[in-house]
Amino acid sequence: MVALKYRHYDSLLRGRLTTDNDLNHIFNYYKYTPDRTNNSTIFQQLFASKRNLRSYHGEHLTEKQFKNNWVPNLHAVSKLSSKADITTDKIDIASQTFETPYQMQAVAFLEKRLDVAIYRALLAPSVRVARKIILSKGVTVNDVYIRDPNYKLKPNDFVKCDPEKVVRYLGHERPLINESLRVDALQVAEWNEELKNLREDPSGYFPQFKFKIDGLYERDPKRVFFEKLFAESKRASQKAVYDLRKNNNDATIVAKIFKVLKNETPSAEAFTKEFLNDSKLGEELFAWYNKFLSKLSVEKYSPEAPKTSNEANLTSESVSENLNKEGEAETPTKIVQDEYRDIAANVLADSDNADVRTLKNNLSTFKEKYFRAIEKNAKVNDINLDWIKTLKENEELPEDFAHQSYDGLEKDDIKAKEEELQEKEKELAKHISLPWQQGHLWGRKNPDLEYFTPWKPKPFLGCLAVAPFHIEVNFRTCQFIYLRDPISRPGHSEVISPYGLQEHKNAYLYYKARVNNRNYNRKGAQ
């Protein structure tokens, strides 16, 4: 026999704290305040503490079942005191010793139960749901199916839960088709607006767009899709910067300089345009021109028969190649023309010219400044935004996506409308072509399953998620090992409870005076 949910189990007015991760129960934890006991008799205080503890510890058991299993002996682990422990380096340790919460062990017998252990292992949202999993033949202990929720676990027992059932009960509820249509209509309108803003002003709108993505649930399909896209774009941007810095050697820089000298009137603006639009680099090169570059004739170092090739602009986005080594493989994109490559090679080979030697000496310091400018430019454009061109807008949705509220309808009417929409679901899903959601309605990627797909957990599961000391859990395989029975030690108890030690003391005194456990008396103290 299992205790029925008493009338006030879900009551927000009474606010009982239970082993249930439902939203109403989370709110009860939020607004909980201890009972006022100033004007209460001793019995009233004991009974109030007993009532509170029973709402959390063994709520699914009847009072008779609880009393038949309750035992008065309390186990704890406490370090034996010695003279060496009392004083160490003239510090009084005894005064810092914490009280051992023995009375919390009065409910430790519940932690041995299979249904409670599954709840403590965070494989079920409540003890009652853990009971459902057990009764549906979803749990094995040491590779043997157990269908008794009252089964007492022993140390080192190996428990397996059916992953399908765990995912089902821990997963978010599958939405109605009407709700999915409403959410999809909002998603499509928002995405089309976001894509429009990204195309009009990529660098300006991107920080705001990324802030929205970071605010989503970490396993939200939209966030997963764009975080992967951001990571790939960032790697591509970093690789382009690395290649640009690696291949911008002396010959490349000289080729850029002579390209300006031949095609344009030498000026600080011309050099700035050629070198990442950095005004400091442009001014420094123009100062070189006034000192010694003007003495170097372009015609002198030009080859007699320059090779013709397609024009290739020297920009920060292109990938350069090593120009001062013969026989090295060329990159697909050339930064400079073959003519300027030959000019740079001829200039660097003329070691007898004093102006060339001055140019070589200045190139080492200039390269460091140039590389810093490349890195600075890379930080400004940390993520390459070329991926925006690959994204597409979602087509305009049909009228069926217009939201129709179910407020005020009876259950039979809602069921009839859902059956009508279910016949159109596959056709309606074809209109959804979002980058992260293709060909299915929101939360109904697999409509045959009873939970939200792609899977996401129920909300607020983490509020009551406390990792137990006496259980070792593997969440990937939905398995755990019951290491040992929970114990108490000075200042700590392994029995998880929302109530303080005083509540447990009062409840222990209440049951100690009223429980005659025949099983305990027959077996004797363990």
C-alpha positions in Angstrom: 0.0 0.0 0.0 1.2 3.4 -0.9 0.1 6.6 0.7 -2.2 8.7 -1.5 -1.2 12.2 -2.1 -2.8 14.0 0.7 -5.0 17.0 -0.1 -2.4 19.6 0.6 0.5 18.0 -1.2 0.5 20.7 -3.9 -0.8 23.5 -1.6 1.0 26.8 -2.0 -0.8 28.0 1.1 0.5 25.4 3.4 3.9 25.2 1.6 5.0 21.7 2.5 8.6 20.9 1.5 8.6 17.6 -0.5 10.9 15.5 -2.6 9.4 16.8 -5.8 11.0 19.1 -8.4 7.8 20.5 -9.6 7.5 24.3 -10.0 5.0 24.6 -7.2 7.2 22.7 -4.8 10.2 24.9 -5.7 8.1 27.9 -4.9 7.4 26.4 -1.5 11.1 26.2 -0.8 11.5 29.8 -1.8 8.8 31.1 0.6 9.5 28.7 3.5 9.9 30.2 6.9 10.3 28.1 10.2 7.2 27.7 12.4 6.8 30.0 15.3 7.1 28.1 18.5 7.2 30.8 21.1 3.7 30.1 22.5 3.5 26.4 21.7 3.6 23.6 24.1 6.3 21.0 24.0 3.9 18.5 22.3 2.9 21.1 19.7 6.6 21.7 18.9 7.3 18.0 18.6 4.2 17.4 16.5 5.0 20.4 14.2 8.5 19.1 13.6 7.2 15.6 13.0 4.7 16.9 10.5 7.3 18.9 8.6 9.8 16.0 8.4 7.1 13.6 7.2 6.2 15.8 4.3 9.8 15.4 3.0 11.1 12.1 4.4 8.8 9.3 3.4 5.9 11.3 2.2 4.8 8.5 -0.1 4.6 6.1 2.9 1.7 5.7 5.3 2.3 6.6 8.9 2.0 2.9 9.9 4.6 1.9 7.3 7.0 4.6 8.5 6.6 3.6 12.1 7.1 -0.1 11.3 10.5 0.7 9.6 11.7 3.4 12.0 14.5 2.3 14.4 15.7 4.3 17.4 19.4 3.4 17.2 21.6 6.2 15.6 24.9 5.5 13.8 27.6 8.1 13.5 31.3 8.4 12.9 33.2 10.5 15.4 37.0 10.8 15.8 38.1 9.6 19.3 39.7 12.4 21.2 43.2 12.2 22.6 45.6 14.4 24.4 47.4 15.1 21.2 44.2 16.2 19.6 43.2 18.6 22.4 46.2 20.9 22.1 48.3 21.4 19.0 50.8 24.3 18.9 49.0 25.8 21.9 45.7 26.0 20.1 42.6 24.7 21.8 41.0 22.4 19.2 38.3 21.1 21.6 36.6 24.5 21.5 36.2 24.3 17.7 34.6 20.8 17.7 31.2 20.7 15.9 28.2 18.9 17.2 27.5 15.5 15.7 23.9 15.5 14.2 22.9 12.1 15.5 19.2 12.7 15.3 19.3 13.1 11.6 20.2 9.4 11.4 16.6 8.6 12.5 15.5 8.9 8.9 18.6 7.3 7.4 16.7 4.0 7.0 14.7 5.7 4.1 17.9 6.3 2.2 18.4 2.5 1.8 15.1 2.2 -0.1 15.5 1.7 -3.8 13.1 4.4 -4.8 14.7 7.0 -2.6 18.2 6.0 -3.8 17.1 6.6 -7.4 15.8 10.0 -6.5 19.0 10.9 -4.6 21.0 9.8 -7.7 19.1 12.5 -9.7 17.7 9.9 -12.1 14.1 10.8 -11.3 12.4 14.1 -10.5 10.6 12.8 -7.4 10.4 9.7 -5.3 6.9 8.9 -6.6 8.3 8.9 -10.2 11.2 6.7 -9.1 8.5 4.3 -7.9 6.9 4.3 -11.3 10.2 3.5 -13.0 10.7 0.5 -10.6 7.2 -0.9 -11.1 7.5 -0.7 -14.9 10.4 -3.0 -14.8 13.0 -0.3 -15.5 15.5 -1.0 -12.7 18.0 -3.8 -12.1 20.1 -4.3 -8.9 23.2 -6.4 -9.6 21.7 -7.3 -13.0 18.5 -8.6 -11.4 15.2 -6.9 -12.1 13.6 -5.5 -9.0 10.0 -4.4 -8.9 9.8 -3.6 -5.2 10.3 0.1 -4.4 10.9 -0.9 -0.7 13.9 -3.0 -1.7 16.7 -2.3 0.8 20.0 -1.6 -0.9 23.3 -3.0 0.6 26.7 -1.5 0.3 28.3 -1.9 -3.1 25.0 -2.7 -4.8 25.1 -1.8 -8.5 21.9 -0.2 -9.8 20.9 0.3 -13.5 18.0 2.4 -14.7 16.4 2.2 -18.1 17.8 5.3 -19.9 14.6 5.6 -22.0 12.4 5.9 -18.8 14.9 8.3 -17.2 14.9 10.6 -20.2 11.2 10.4 -20.4 10.5 11.5 -16.8 13.4 14.0 -16.6 12.5 15.5 -20.0 10.5 18.6 -20.6 6.8 17.9 -21.4 6.0 17.5 -25.1 4.1 20.7 -26.2 0.7 20.7 -27.9 0.7 21.3 -31.6 -1.1 24.5 -31.1 1.7 25.7 -28.8 4.4 24.6 -31.2 2.8 26.6 -34.0 2.7 29.7 -31.8 6.3 29.4 -30.9 7.4 28.7 -34.4 5.6 31.8 -35.7 7.5 33.9 -33.1 10.8 32.2 -34.0 10.5 32.8 -37.7 9.5 36.4 -37.3 12.4 37.0 -34.9 14.9 35.2 -37.1 14.0 37.0 -40.3 14.4 40.3 -38.4 17.8 39.3 -36.9 19.1 38.1 -40.3 18.0 41.4 -41.9 19.9 43.4 -39.3 23.0 41.2 -39.6 23.1 41.7 -43.4 22.6 45.5 -43.1 25.2 46.1 -40.4 27.2 42.9 -39.6 29.8 44.3 -37.3 27.4 46.7 -35.6 24.6 44.2 -34.8 26.7 41.1 -34.2 27.5 42.0 -30.5 23.8 42.3 -29.7 23.0 39.1 -31.6 25.8 37.2 -29.7 24.4 38.5 -26.4 21.0 37.0 -27.3 22.6 33.7 -28.2 24.6 33.6 -24.9 21.4 34.1 -22.9 19.7 31.0 -24.3 19.7 27.6 -22.5 23.1 25.9 -23.0 21.6 23.0 -24.9 19.1 25.1 -26.9 19.4 24.0 -30.6 19.7 27.6 -31.7 22.6 28.3 -29.3 24.3 25.0 -30.2 24.1 25.8 -33.9 25.5 29.3 -33.6 28.2 28.5 -31.1 29.5 25.9 -33.5 29.3 28.4 -36.3 31.1 31.0 -34.2 33.9 28.6 -33.2 34.5 27.6 -36.9 34.5 31.2 -38.0 36.9 32.2 -35.2 39.3 29.3 -36.1 39.2 30.4 -39.8 39.9 34.0 -38.8 42.8 33.0 -36.6 44.2 30.7 -39.3 44.1 33.6 -41.8 45.9 35.9 -39.4 48.5 33.2 -38.7 49.1 32.7 -42.4 49.3 36.4 -43.1 51.8 36.9 -40.3 53.8 33.8 -41.2 54.2 34.8 -44.8 54.7 38.5 -44.5 58.5 38.3 -44.7 61.0 40.9 -45.9 60.4 40.3 -49.5 56.6 40.7 -49.2 57.0 44.0 -47.4 59.5 45.3 -49.9 57.1 44.2 -52.7 54.3 46.2 -51.2 56.5 49.3 -50.8 57.6 49.2 -54.4 54.1 48.6 -55.6 53.2 52.0 -54.0 56.3 53.7 -55.4 55.4 52.5 -59.0 51.6 52.9 -59.1 50.9 55.9 -56.9 52.4 59.2 -55.8 54.3 58.3 -52.6 52.5 59.7 -49.6 51.6 58.7 -46.0 48.0 58.0 -47.1 49.2 55.7 -49.9 51.4 53.6 -47.6 48.6 53.6 -44.9 46.1 52.2 -47.4 48.5 49.4 -48.3 49.4 48.4 -44.8 46.1 47.6 -42.9 45.0 51.2 -42.9 47.4 51.8 -40.0 48.4 55.5 -40.0 51.5 55.0 -37.9 52.9 52.4 -40.3 52.1 54.7 -43.3 53.8 57.7 -41.7 56.9 55.7 -40.9 57.2 54.4 -44.4 56.7 57.9 -45.8 59.6 59.0 -43.6 61.7 56.2 -45.1 60.8 57.5 -48.5 62.0 61.0 -47.7 65.3 59.7 -46.3 66.4 56.9 -48.6 63.6 55.1 -50.5 63.4 57.9 -53.0 66.9 57.2 -54.1 66.0 53.6 -55.1 64.8 53.6 -58.7 62.0 51.2 -59.5 63.2 51.0 -63.1 66.7 49.9 -62.0 65.4 46.8 -60.2 62.7 46.0 -62.7 63.3 42.8 -64.7 63.8 43.2 -68.4 60.9 41.0 -69.4 58.3 41.1 -66.5 56.0 38.2 -66.3 52.3 39.0 -66.7 49.8 37.7 -64.3 46.4 38.5 -63.0 46.2 41.4 -60.7 46.1 40.4 -57.0 45.6 43.0 -54.3 47.7 42.9 -51.2 45.1 42.9 -48.3 45.0 41.7 -44.8 42.5 39.0 -45.7 44.6 37.3 -48.4 47.2 34.7 -47.7 50.8 35.5 -48.6 53.6 33.2 -49.7 57.3 32.9 -49.0 59.0 35.1 -51.6 62.7 34.7 -50.8 63.0 30.9 -51.2 63.1 29.2 -54.5 61.2 26.0 -55.2 58.7 26.5 -52.3 55.1 25.6 -53.1 53.0 28.6 -54.0 49.7 29.3 -52.2 46.5 29.5 -54.4 46.1 33.2 -53.8 48.9 35.5 -54.7 49.3 38.8 -52.8 51.5 40.7 -55.2 52.2 40.5 -58.9 55.2 38.6 -60.2 56.7 41.9 -61.3 56.8 43.2 -57.8 58.1 39.9 -56.5 61.0 40.1 -58.9 61.7 43.7 -58.0 61.8 42.8 -54.3 64.1 39.9 -54.9 66.5 42.2 -56.9 66.4 44.9 -54.2 67.3 42.5 -51.4 70.0 41.0 -53.5 71.8 44.3 -54.0 73.9 44.3 -50.8 76.4 46.8 -52.2 73.9 49.6 -52.1 74.0 51.6 -48.9 70.3 52.5 -49.1 69.4 48.9 -49.5 71.4 48.0 -46.4 69.6 50.7 -44.5 66.2 49.3 -45.7 67.2 45.8 -44.5 68.2 47.1 -41.1 64.9 49.0 -40.6 62.8 46.0 -41.8 63.3 44.0 -38.6 61.8 46.6 -36.3 59.1 47.5 -38.9 58.0 43.8 -39.1 57.4 43.7 -35.3 55.2 46.8 -35.5 53.4 45.3 -38.6 52.7 42.0 -36.8 51.3 43.9 -33.8 49.0 45.7 -36.2 47.9 42.4 -37.7 47.1 41.1 -34.2 45.3 44.3 -33.2 43.2 44.0 -36.4 42.5 40.4 -35.6 41.1 41.3 -32.1 38.8 43.9 -33.6 37.5 41.3 -36.1 37.7 38.3 -33.8 35.1 36.3 -35.7 34.9 36.2 -39.4 31.3 37.3 -40.4 31.3 35.7 -43.8 29.0 33.0 -42.5 26.2 35.5 -42.6 26.1 35.2 -46.4 25.3 31.4 -46.1 22.2 31.9 -44.0 18.7 32.1 -45.5 15.4 33.6 -44.4 12.5 31.4 -43.5 9.6 31.6 -46.0 6.4 33.3 -44.9 4.2 31.0 -42.9 0.6 30.0 -43.8 -2.4 31.1 -41.8 -2.5 27.9 -39.8 0.4 29.2 -37.7 -1.8 32.0 -36.4 -2.3 31.3 -32.6 -5.7 30.1 -31.5 -6.0 30.1 -27.7 -7.4 27.1 -25.9 -8.5 29.1 -22.9 -12.0 28.2 -21.8 -12.3 25.0 -23.8 -13.1 21.7 -22.4 -10.6 18.8 -22.5 -12.6 17.0 -25.2 -12.7 20.1 -27.4 -8.9 20.6 -27.0 -8.3 16.9 -27.8 -10.5 17.2 -31.0 -8.6 20.3 -32.2 -5.2 18.6 -31.5 -6.3 15.6 -33.6 -7.3 17.9 -36.4 -3.9 19.6 -36.3 -2.1 16.3 -36.0 -3.3 15.4 -39.5 -1.7 18.6 -40.9 1.5 18.4 -38.8 3.7 16.9 -41.5 2.6 19.5 -44.0 3.0 22.4 -41.6 6.5 21.2 -40.6 7.7 21.6 -44.2 7.4 25.4 -43.8 10.0 25.5 -41.0 13.5 26.0 -42.5 15.3 27.7 -39.7 19.1 27.0 -39.6 18.8 25.1 -36.3 15.3 23.6 -36.9 14.6 21.9 -40.2 11.4 20.2 -41.2 9.7 19.8 -37.8 7.7 21.8 -35.3 9.1 23.2 -32.1 9.6 20.5 -29.5 8.1 17.8 -31.8 11.1 16.5 -33.8 9.8 13.0 -32.9 6.1 13.5 -32.2 5.7 9.9 -31.2 7.7 10.4 -28.0 6.0 11.7 -24.9 8.7 14.3 -24.1 10.2 17.4 -25.7 12.4 16.5 -28.7 15.2 17.3 -29.2 15.4 16.4 -25.5 15.8 19.1 -22.9 15.4 18.6 -19.1 12.4 19.8 -17.0 12.8 23.3 -15.7 14.3 23.9 -12.2 15.7 20.4 -11.8 18.9 22.0 -10.6 17.3 23.7 -7.6 17.0 20.6 -5.6 20.0 18.7 -7.1 22.3 17.7 -4.3 25.0 15.2 -5.0 24.9 12.5 -2.3 28.0 11.3 -0.5 27.0 7.7 -0.3 26.1 7.2 -4.0 28.4 7.2 -7.0 26.5 8.1 -10.2 27.3 7.7 -13.9 24.8 9.9 -15.7 25.8 8.9 -19.2 24.7 5.3 -18.6 22.0 6.0 -15.9 23.8 3.7 -13.4 25.0 4.2 -9.8 26.7 2.3 -7.0 25.3 2.4 -3.5 28.6 2.8 -1.7 27.3 2.6 1.9 24.6 3.7 4.3 24.6 7.4 5.0 26.4 8.4 8.3 26.9 11.4 10.5 30.2 13.0 11.6 30.9 16.1 13.7 29.3 19.1 11.9 27.9 17.1 9.0 25.3 14.5 8.1 25.0 12.6 4.8 21.2 12.5 5.2 20.0 15.2 2.8 17.3 17.3 4.4 15.9 20.8 4.0 15.4 21.0 7.8 17.8 21.9 10.6 19.0 19.8 13.4 16.5 21.1 15.9 13.6 19.9 13.8 15.2 16.4 13.6 15.7 16.4 17.4 12.0 17.2 18.0 10.8 14.6 15.5 13.1 12.0 17.0 11.7 12.6 20.5 8.2 12.4 19.1 8.7 8.9 17.5 10.9 7.7 20.3 8.0 8.0 22.8 5.4 6.6 20.5 6.9 3.9 18.3 7.1 0.3 19.3 9.0 -1.3 16.4 8.3 -5.0 16.7 10.8 -5.8 13.9 13.5 -3.9 15.7 12.7 -5.4 19.1 12.7 -8.9 17.6 16.0 -8.5 15.8 17.7 -6.5 18.5 19.9 -3.5 18.0 22.0 -3.8 14.8 
